[in-house]
Amino acid sequence: MKEKLKKKEGITLIALVLTIIVLLILAGVSIATLTGENGILTRAAEAEEKTEQANCVTLNCVCHAKQEKQENLCL
């Protein structure tokens, strides 16, 4: 009967604590990757700004080309 009690299986407190510690470390690394100076969110905002600037330059070129074309037709 004592042998049956000793063979009890389950998660030990140490395994549970180690799992929680590993999860906290992973969460910390993920948060730092997202919000750091060179994080994903910062780089996404910079990429958005560059895209908007490129779109403005392209739009200005297209408008300028249309304007020149109209001036040539009027001559």
Summary of the structure (lengths in Angstrom):
residues: 75
radius of gyration: 31.0
end to end distance: 108.4
largest distance: 108.4
contacts: 134
relative contact order: 0.05
helix: 84%
strand: 0%
